[in-house]
Amino acid sequence: MKIPFETVGGIILLDVTVNGKSGQMAFDTGAMQTCLNKSYFADAEGSEKQVSVFSGELKAETTVAAKCTIKCREWETADTSVLMLDMDYVEKPLKSLKADIRFLGTVGYDVIGSHKVLLDYADTLLTLDEEISGSYDAYDMRTDVLPVIDVDIDDEKYKFVLDTGANTCLLDAVFGAKGFKASDAAPGLVDIPRISALGREYSDTAAVITDISAIKAKVEVSGVIGYQILKDNVSFFDFAAGDIRIYRS
């Protein structure tokens, strides 16, 4: 099953319909549960639930847990459990890059993790549940809560969430003691001098040092990384087998 996507600001967006409403959803392996932007689903009914939300900083939010049907070409998830969240903090930056976006929410790991996924940024194409061939390098990926990979920073080993919805690396607050220099990319960012992941080394990778305690409460990691290390690869996620294969040209 092949699904084209577009990348806006490093975020993978799929054209979808949700309960008949058309728009875009992010393909987000770093979100434990699929979420809908309540701006478009104000009439949704369900049970109230308290959650932690990261929108530049952690905050608690009361939301509605509901169910919906998501369609994306031939891919359909019926009776899908979702959380209704205020997602303006995602939609507004995306709209500043592409004004006609209707950001309906994020497809999370609760849905994505049941599939095998080939992610090709160069061809802007997702392929679901097809066996592929060719030469590749394979790496271990822990997949019980969220996909987690090994990352080296300045020759020290860490565990990071591999997040297709993260356009910028997040670092645990303890990295503040590392003294990374301020990044030229944007205010509030630092540059990681050297980071190795999935068989490749990267220099001066922009990152945010922040409180990731809500993530660490679910899975013991030191950070989150995604687009910055995946964009130059063709990646095959086999969540059931617990590995990721990297195909390089």
RAPE-V636159 format. One line per field, one symbol per residue. phi: phi as a letter, one per 40 degrees, with the letter a starting at -180 (. if undefined). burial: I if it has 24 or more other ideal C-beta (glycine too) atoms within 12 Angstrom, else O. A space follows every 10 residues. Layout:
phi->???
burial->???
This chain:
phi->.bbcabbbfg bcbbcbbbfg ccibbccbcc ccbcbbccdb bcccbiccac bbbbbgacac acbbcbbabb bafccbbcfc cbbcbcbdcc cccccccacc cbccibcccd ccccbcbbbb cccfabbbgb cbbhcabbbc acbcbacbbc bbbfgbcabb ccbccbcbcb bddccdccgc cccccacgcb bcdabbafgb bbbfccabca cbccccccac bbibaadcbc ccbbbbcbcc cgabbbbbc
burial->OOIOIIIIII IIIIIIOIIO IOIIIIIIII IIIIIIIIII IOOIOOOOOO IIIIOOOOOO OOIIIIOIOI IIOOIOIOOI IIIIIIIOOI IOOIOOOOOO IIIIIIIIII IIIOIIIIII IOOOIIIIOO OOOOOOOOIO IIIOIIIIII IIIOOOOIII IIIIIIIIII IIOOIOOIOI OOOOOOOOII IIOOIIIIOO OIOOIIIIII OIOIIIOOIO IIIIIIIIII IOIIIIIIIO OOIIIIIOO
